[in-house]
Amino acid sequence: MTGRGGERVLRAYTWLVIAWLTLPVLVMVLFSVNDTRGRYNQSWNGFTLAWYGRVLEHGELTRALATSLLVALATMLLAGALGTGVGYALGRYRFRGAGLLDLVMFAAVACPDLVMGASLLTLFVSLGAGLGPVTITIAHVMFTISFVAVVVRARVLTLDRSLEEAAADLGAGRWTTFRRVTLPLIAPAVTSGMMLAFALSLDDFVVAGFTAGTTTTFPLWIWGSTRVGLPPQVNVMGTLLYLTGVLLAVVTGVRARPGRARRHAGAASGSAGPAGHAFGRAPAQRRPDLGDGVEDDALR
């Protein structure tokens, strides 16, 4: 199938996939405003926003969500820092053991959650570590580092090394070059990897189930409550989390528009002045009495 017919089929298939993925989210949003009167929020009884005002009514549910958010935040920061270092090293340098590290990283991505959770539980029990928020965080960091590293490595491989060489020619050291040139260039990838780690940690159920002990996270609380009925606050919290993610995606997309990037680049170049200013060096002063092209630096 070629031509417009194939294009239409592909477009229709794409929209069907999007609808299939979006339908559960729309159902969740719909039942967050359902005026339910029973224990089970499964049938439509009318529209109400009352549950948004009573979102923190269930103490155990609120504590479970707070635990998940704190664990996800810690995972995002730790996995972001460690994964960025691993991704940068694999993308920039060639060293002994790089192939093995690459293999281990992708093995962690491909490893089933059940195997990961069982192995981590065995490790923590053998070390005598008490299960709780700390072990959940360690487990989440261990399997999200690979996701951050993969994203950062892909960006590092596409960097133009001449930019870093130009910074070195202007007198910037390695740390200054990384902080002022390399890091801003890979910042979108680092941010994407950190947000991915946050989402994976917040959403995790299997690994947390093995390493939580008596601690209850948001997914674990939902699973435990399905037998007695989920309160509408679960749908409200899920809707708020989803809308927060959509808002962040929209803001990131707007900030990453090519026109905005060009305007920022122009403003930066205009405010920085000559290239030497970017790394703390003042431009060489010209001696008017010696003609163009002769600088004080040359005389010294």
C-alpha positions as a LaTeX table, in Angstrom:
\begin{tabular}{lrrr}
\hline
Residue & $x$ (\AA) & $y$ (\AA) & $z$ (\AA) \\
\hline
Met1 & 0.00 & 0.00 & 0.00 \\
Thr2 & 1.52 & 3.29 & $-1.11$ \\
Gly3 & 0.60 & 6.91 & $-1.59$ \\
Arg4 & $-2.20$ & 8.66 & 0.22 \\
Gly5 & $-3.91$ & 5.40 & 1.16 \\
Gly6 & $-0.93$ & 4.20 & 3.14 \\
Glu7 & $-0.54$ & 7.59 & 4.77 \\
Arg8 & $-4.17$ & 7.59 & 5.89 \\
Val9 & $-3.92$ & 4.07 & 7.31 \\
Leu10 & $-0.78$ & 4.99 & 9.23 \\
Arg11 & $-2.38$ & 8.16 & 10.56 \\
Ala12 & $-5.53$ & 6.31 & 11.63 \\
Tyr13 & $-3.45$ & 3.62 & 13.31 \\
Thr14 & $-1.48$ & 6.27 & 15.20 \\
Trp15 & $-4.65$ & 7.92 & 16.50 \\
Leu16 & $-6.05$ & 4.53 & 17.53 \\
Val17 & $-2.92$ & 3.82 & 19.57 \\
Ile18 & $-3.11$ & 7.27 & 21.18 \\
Ala19 & $-6.80$ & 6.71 & 22.02 \\
Trp20 & $-6.05$ & 3.29 & 23.46 \\
Leu21 & $-3.34$ & 4.72 & 25.72 \\
Thr22 & $-5.40$ & 7.74 & 26.74 \\
Leu23 & $-8.70$ & 5.98 & 27.46 \\
Pro24 & $-7.75$ & 4.67 & 30.96 \\
Val25 & $-6.53$ & 8.14 & 31.93 \\
Leu26 & $-9.79$ & 9.72 & 30.76 \\
Val27 & $-11.78$ & 7.17 & 32.78 \\
Met28 & $-9.71$ & 8.04 & 35.86 \\
Val29 & $-10.32$ & 11.76 & 35.34 \\
Leu30 & $-14.05$ & 11.14 & 34.80 \\
Phe31 & $-14.49$ & 9.15 & 38.00 \\
Ser32 & $-12.55$ & 11.74 & 40.01 \\
Val33 & $-15.63$ & 13.96 & 39.63 \\
Asn34 & $-18.15$ & 11.16 & 40.14 \\
Asp35 & $-20.68$ & 11.72 & 42.92 \\
Thr36 & $-20.31$ & 8.19 & 44.24 \\
Arg37 & $-22.32$ & 7.15 & 47.29 \\
Gly38 & $-21.01$ & 3.67 & 47.92 \\
Arg39 & $-17.75$ & 1.91 & 48.63 \\
Tyr40 & $-17.09$ & 1.08 & 44.98 \\
Asn41 & $-16.57$ & 3.95 & 42.54 \\
Gln42 & $-17.53$ & 1.98 & 39.42 \\
Ser43 & $-20.79$ & 3.50 & 38.16 \\
Trp44 & $-21.61$ & 7.08 & 37.19 \\
Asn45 & $-23.86$ & 8.86 & 39.73 \\
Gly46 & $-23.47$ & 12.51 & 38.76 \\
Phe47 & $-20.94$ & 15.32 & 38.59 \\
Thr48 & $-19.27$ & 16.81 & 41.67 \\
Leu49 & $-16.02$ & 18.53 & 42.61 \\
Ala50 & $-16.41$ & 17.75 & 46.30 \\
Trp51 & $-13.71$ & 15.07 & 46.26 \\
Tyr52 & $-11.07$ & 17.63 & 45.24 \\
Gly53 & $-11.78$ & 19.53 & 48.44 \\
Arg54 & $-11.54$ & 16.30 & 50.45 \\
Val55 & $-8.48$ & 14.89 & 48.68 \\
Leu56 & $-6.50$ & 14.59 & 51.94 \\
Glu57 & $-9.35$ & 13.04 & 53.91 \\
His58 & $-7.83$ & 9.54 & 54.05 \\
Gly59 & $-4.75$ & 9.75 & 56.24 \\
Glu60 & $-3.22$ & 6.44 & 55.19 \\
Leu61 & $-3.65$ & 7.25 & 51.52 \\
Thr62 & $-2.09$ & 10.70 & 51.99 \\
Arg63 & 0.89 & 9.23 & 53.88 \\
Ala64 & 1.37 & 6.60 & 51.17 \\
Leu65 & 1.40 & 9.27 & 48.46 \\
Ala66 & 3.84 & 11.42 & 50.48 \\
Thr67 & 6.14 & 8.42 & 50.89 \\
Ser68 & 6.07 & 7.71 & 47.16 \\
Leu69 & 6.79 & 11.35 & 46.30 \\
Leu70 & 9.73 & 11.55 & 48.72 \\
Val71 & 11.20 & 8.28 & 47.45 \\
Ala72 & 10.71 & 9.40 & 43.84 \\
Leu73 & 12.36 & 12.77 & 44.53 \\
Ala74 & 15.37 & 11.14 & 46.18 \\
Thr75 & 15.59 & 8.62 & 43.35 \\
Met76 & 15.45 & 11.38 & 40.76 \\
Leu77 & 18.31 & 13.32 & 42.36 \\
Leu78 & 20.57 & 10.34 & 43.07 \\
Ala79 & 19.94 & 8.51 & 39.81 \\
Gly80 & 20.26 & 11.79 & 37.91 \\
Ala81 & 23.69 & 12.52 & 39.37 \\
Leu82 & 25.05 & 8.99 & 39.08 \\
Gly83 & 23.45 & 8.24 & 35.72 \\
Thr84 & 24.75 & 11.47 & 34.22 \\
Gly85 & 28.29 & 10.55 & 35.20 \\
Val86 & 27.96 & 7.04 & 33.76 \\
Gly87 & 26.35 & 8.27 & 30.56 \\
Tyr88 & 28.96 & 10.99 & 30.05 \\
Ala89 & 31.83 & 8.56 & 30.62 \\
Leu90 & 30.43 & 5.97 & 28.21 \\
Gly91 & 29.68 & 8.55 & 25.54 \\
Arg92 & 32.90 & 10.52 & 25.72 \\
Tyr93 & 35.74 & 8.19 & 26.73 \\
Arg94 & 37.08 & 4.79 & 25.68 \\
Phe95 & 38.45 & 2.83 & 28.64 \\
Arg96 & 38.98 & $-0.75$ & 29.72 \\
Gly97 & 35.73 & $-2.27$ & 30.95 \\
Ala98 & 33.50 & 0.16 & 29.05 \\
Gly99 & 31.95 & $-2.71$ & 27.08 \\
Leu100 & 31.19 & $-4.65$ & 30.26 \\
Leu101 & 29.68 & $-1.55$ & 31.89 \\
Asp102 & 27.56 & $-0.99$ & 28.80 \\
Leu103 & 26.36 & $-4.60$ & 28.94 \\
Val104 & 25.48 & $-4.38$ & 32.64 \\
Met105 & 23.62 & $-1.12$ & 32.06 \\
Phe106 & 21.42 & $-2.52$ & 29.32 \\
Ala107 & 20.93 & $-5.76$ & 31.28 \\
Ala108 & 19.48 & $-3.69$ & 34.12 \\
Val109 & 17.07 & $-2.06$ & 31.67 \\
Ala110 & 15.98 & $-5.42$ & 30.24 \\
Cys111 & 15.81 & $-7.24$ & 33.57 \\
Pro112 & 12.22 & $-8.16$ & 34.62 \\
Asp113 & 10.98 & $-6.31$ & 37.69 \\
Leu114 & 10.22 & $-9.60$ & 39.41 \\
Val115 & 13.83 & $-10.75$ & 39.10 \\
Met116 & 15.13 & $-7.34$ & 40.14 \\
Gly117 & 12.90 & $-7.19$ & 43.22 \\
Ala118 & 13.68 & $-10.74$ & 44.35 \\
Ser119 & 17.44 & $-10.27$ & 43.94 \\
Leu120 & 17.41 & $-6.97$ & 45.83 \\
Leu121 & 15.34 & $-8.49$ & 48.63 \\
Thr122 & 17.90 & $-11.31$ & 48.93 \\
Leu123 & 20.71 & $-8.74$ & 49.04 \\
Phe124 & 19.08 & $-6.63$ & 51.75 \\
Val125 & 18.16 & $-9.66$ & 53.89 \\
Ser126 & 21.67 & $-11.11$ & 53.62 \\
Leu127 & 23.11 & $-7.75$ & 54.71 \\
Gly128 & 20.69 & $-7.53$ & 57.61 \\
Ala129 & 19.25 & $-4.22$ & 56.36 \\
Gly130 & 15.83 & $-3.26$ & 57.65 \\
Leu131 & 13.30 & $-2.86$ & 54.87 \\
Gly132 & 11.69 & 0.55 & 54.52 \\
Pro133 & 11.87 & 3.83 & 52.59 \\
Val134 & 15.69 & 3.69 & 52.44 \\
Thr135 & 15.77 & 0.24 & 50.84 \\
Ile136 & 13.02 & 1.27 & 48.41 \\
Thr137 & 15.08 & 4.31 & 47.40 \\
Ile138 & 18.25 & 2.24 & 46.97 \\
Ala139 & 16.38 & $-0.28$ & 44.84 \\
His140 & 14.81 & 2.41 & 42.67 \\
Val141 & 18.16 & 4.16 & 42.19 \\
Met142 & 19.77 & 0.89 & 41.16 \\
Phe143 & 17.34 & 0.23 & 38.30 \\
Thr144 & 16.79 & 3.84 & 37.18 \\
Ile145 & 20.48 & 4.76 & 36.84 \\
Ser146 & 20.56 & 2.82 & 33.57 \\
Phe147 & 17.65 & 4.79 & 32.09 \\
Val148 & 19.33 & 8.11 & 32.90 \\
Ala149 & 22.67 & 6.89 & 31.57 \\
Val150 & 21.15 & 5.71 & 28.27 \\
Val151 & 19.52 & 9.10 & 27.65 \\
Val152 & 22.62 & 11.12 & 28.58 \\
Arg153 & 24.95 & 8.84 & 26.61 \\
Ala154 & 22.88 & 9.30 & 23.46 \\
Arg155 & 23.17 & 13.08 & 23.81 \\
Val156 & 26.90 & 13.04 & 24.55 \\
Leu157 & 27.58 & 11.00 & 21.41 \\
Thr158 & 26.09 & 13.80 & 19.29 \\
Leu159 & 28.02 & 16.67 & 20.90 \\
Asp160 & 30.33 & 18.76 & 18.75 \\
Arg161 & 33.74 & 18.47 & 20.41 \\
Ser162 & 34.96 & 21.59 & 18.65 \\
Leu163 & 32.90 & 23.65 & 21.12 \\
Glu164 & 34.85 & 22.23 & 24.05 \\
Glu165 & 38.11 & 22.68 & 22.15 \\
Ala166 & 37.22 & 26.31 & 21.52 \\
Ala167 & 36.60 & 26.79 & 25.23 \\
Ala168 & 40.01 & 25.28 & 25.99 \\
Asp169 & 41.61 & 27.63 & 23.47 \\
Leu170 & 40.07 & 30.54 & 25.35 \\
Gly171 & 41.76 & 29.42 & 28.56 \\
Ala172 & 38.95 & 27.45 & 30.23 \\
Gly173 & 39.96 & 24.51 & 32.38 \\
Arg174 & 38.27 & 21.12 & 32.25 \\
Trp175 & 35.82 & 21.87 & 35.05 \\
Thr176 & 34.95 & 25.28 & 33.63 \\
Thr177 & 34.46 & 23.78 & 30.17 \\
Phe178 & 32.18 & 21.11 & 31.54 \\
Arg179 & 30.17 & 23.55 & 33.66 \\
Arg180 & 29.84 & 26.36 & 31.11 \\
Val181 & 29.78 & 24.46 & 27.80 \\
Thr182 & 29.13 & 20.72 & 28.12 \\
Leu183 & 26.56 & 20.72 & 30.91 \\
Pro184 & 24.22 & 23.29 & 29.25 \\
Leu185 & 24.37 & 21.23 & 26.05 \\
Ile186 & 23.41 & 17.97 & 27.77 \\
Ala187 & 21.02 & 19.62 & 30.24 \\
Pro188 & 17.86 & 18.63 & 28.27 \\
Ala189 & 18.97 & 15.00 & 28.29 \\
Val190 & 19.83 & 15.14 & 31.99 \\
Thr191 & 16.46 & 16.68 & 32.78 \\
Ser192 & 14.64 & 14.08 & 30.67 \\
Gly193 & 16.51 & 11.25 & 32.38 \\
Met194 & 15.77 & 12.62 & 35.84 \\
Met195 & 12.06 & 13.03 & 35.06 \\
Leu196 & 12.02 & 9.48 & 33.70 \\
Ala197 & 13.59 & 8.22 & 36.93 \\
Phe198 & 11.00 & 10.15 & 38.95 \\
Ala199 & 8.11 & 8.66 & 36.97 \\
Leu200 & 9.50 & 5.10 & 37.13 \\
Ser201 & 9.99 & 5.36 & 40.88 \\
Leu202 & 6.54 & 6.85 & 41.53 \\
Asp203 & 4.90 & 4.19 & 39.35 \\
Asp204 & 6.84 & 1.18 & 40.63 \\
Phe205 & 4.88 & $-1.60$ & 42.29 \\
Val206 & 6.81 & $-4.86$ & 41.89 \\
Val207 & 10.26 & $-3.82$ & 43.17 \\
Ala208 & 8.72 & $-1.76$ & 45.97 \\
Gly209 & 6.61 & $-4.75$ & 46.95 \\
Phe210 & 9.78 & $-6.76$ & 47.60 \\
Thr211 & 11.79 & $-4.04$ & 49.36 \\
Ala212 & 9.17 & $-2.01$ & 51.25 \\
Gly213 & 8.76 & $-4.12$ & 54.35 \\
Thr214 & 5.97 & $-2.50$ & 56.38 \\
Thr215 & 6.21 & 0.75 & 54.41 \\
Thr216 & 3.26 & 1.50 & 52.15 \\
Thr217 & 3.72 & 3.42 & 48.91 \\
Phe218 & 0.97 & 4.85 & 46.74 \\
Pro219 & 0.79 & 1.88 & 44.30 \\
Leu220 & 0.94 & $-0.61$ & 47.17 \\
Trp221 & $-1.90$ & 1.17 & 48.98 \\
Ile222 & $-4.05$ & 1.12 & 45.86 \\
Trp223 & $-3.42$ & $-2.59$ & 45.34 \\
Gly224 & $-4.29$ & $-3.37$ & 48.95 \\
Ser225 & $-7.51$ & $-1.33$ & 48.78 \\
Thr226 & $-8.92$ & $-2.88$ & 45.62 \\
Arg227 & $-10.42$ & $-5.72$ & 47.66 \\
Val228 & $-12.50$ & $-3.38$ & 49.84 \\
Gly229 & $-13.13$ & $-0.56$ & 47.37 \\
Leu230 & $-11.09$ & 2.42 & 46.21 \\
Pro231 & $-12.14$ & 5.85 & 47.50 \\
Pro232 & $-12.63$ & 8.66 & 44.93 \\
Gln233 & $-9.54$ & 10.38 & 46.36 \\
Val234 & $-7.39$ & 7.83 & 44.51 \\
Asn235 & $-8.74$ & 9.09 & 41.19 \\
Val236 & $-8.33$ & 12.69 & 42.33 \\
Met237 & $-4.67$ & 12.17 & 43.26 \\
Gly238 & $-4.03$ & 10.31 & 40.02 \\
Thr239 & $-5.64$ & 13.11 & 38.03 \\
Leu240 & $-3.58$ & 15.77 & 39.79 \\
Leu241 & $-0.36$ & 13.82 & 39.16 \\
Tyr242 & $-1.29$ & 13.36 & 35.50 \\
Leu243 & $-2.12$ & 17.03 & 35.00 \\
Thr244 & 1.15 & 18.03 & 36.67 \\
Gly245 & 3.04 & 15.83 & 34.21 \\
Val246 & 1.14 & 17.28 & 31.26 \\
Leu247 & 1.89 & 20.81 & 32.47 \\
Leu248 & 5.61 & 20.05 & 32.77 \\
Ala249 & 5.61 & 18.52 & 29.28 \\
Val250 & 3.90 & 21.59 & 27.81 \\
Val251 & 6.27 & 24.00 & 29.53 \\
Thr252 & 9.29 & 21.98 & 28.39 \\
Gly253 & 7.98 & 21.86 & 24.83 \\
Val254 & 7.40 & 25.61 & 24.74 \\
Arg255 & 10.84 & 26.35 & 26.13 \\
Ala256 & 12.46 & 24.00 & 23.61 \\
Arg257 & 10.94 & 25.66 & 20.54 \\
Pro258 & 13.61 & 26.56 & 17.95 \\
Gly259 & 12.60 & 30.23 & 17.83 \\
Arg260 & 12.91 & 30.61 & 21.57 \\
Ala261 & 16.28 & 28.84 & 21.58 \\
Arg262 & 17.60 & 31.18 & 18.88 \\
Arg263 & 16.42 & 34.24 & 20.81 \\
His264 & 18.10 & 33.00 & 23.97 \\
Ala265 & 21.30 & 32.26 & 22.09 \\
Gly266 & 21.29 & 35.75 & 20.58 \\
Ala267 & 20.68 & 37.36 & 23.96 \\
Ala268 & 23.45 & 35.31 & 25.53 \\
Ser269 & 25.95 & 36.21 & 22.84 \\
Gly270 & 25.00 & 39.87 & 23.05 \\
Ser271 & 25.33 & 40.02 & 26.82 \\
Ala272 & 28.53 & 37.98 & 26.98 \\
Gly273 & 30.44 & 40.25 & 24.64 \\
Pro274 & 33.71 & 38.87 & 23.25 \\
Ala275 & 34.30 & 35.16 & 23.64 \\
Gly276 & 36.79 & 35.55 & 26.45 \\
His277 & 34.11 & 36.97 & 28.76 \\
Ala278 & 32.31 & 33.62 & 28.90 \\
Phe279 & 35.17 & 32.13 & 30.90 \\
Gly280 & 36.08 & 35.10 & 33.04 \\
Arg281 & 38.77 & 36.59 & 30.79 \\
Ala282 & 38.65 & 40.18 & 29.71 \\
Pro283 & 39.30 & 40.84 & 26.04 \\
Ala284 & 42.69 & 42.17 & 25.09 \\
Gln285 & 42.85 & 45.96 & 24.90 \\
Arg286 & 43.96 & 47.50 & 21.61 \\
Arg287 & 46.50 & 50.30 & 21.46 \\
Pro288 & 45.13 & 52.93 & 19.07 \\
Asp289 & 48.54 & 54.42 & 18.52 \\
Leu290 & 49.92 & 51.10 & 17.23 \\
Gly291 & 47.25 & 50.42 & 14.60 \\
Asp292 & 44.70 & 47.69 & 14.14 \\
Gly293 & 45.48 & 44.13 & 15.09 \\
Val294 & 48.20 & 44.97 & 17.64 \\
Glu295 & 47.22 & 44.14 & 21.19 \\
Asp296 & 48.65 & 44.71 & 24.60 \\
Asp297 & 48.98 & 40.98 & 25.05 \\
Ala298 & 51.34 & 40.81 & 22.09 \\
Leu299 & 53.53 & 43.56 & 23.59 \\
Arg300 & 53.68 & 41.77 & 26.90 \\
\hline
\end{tabular}
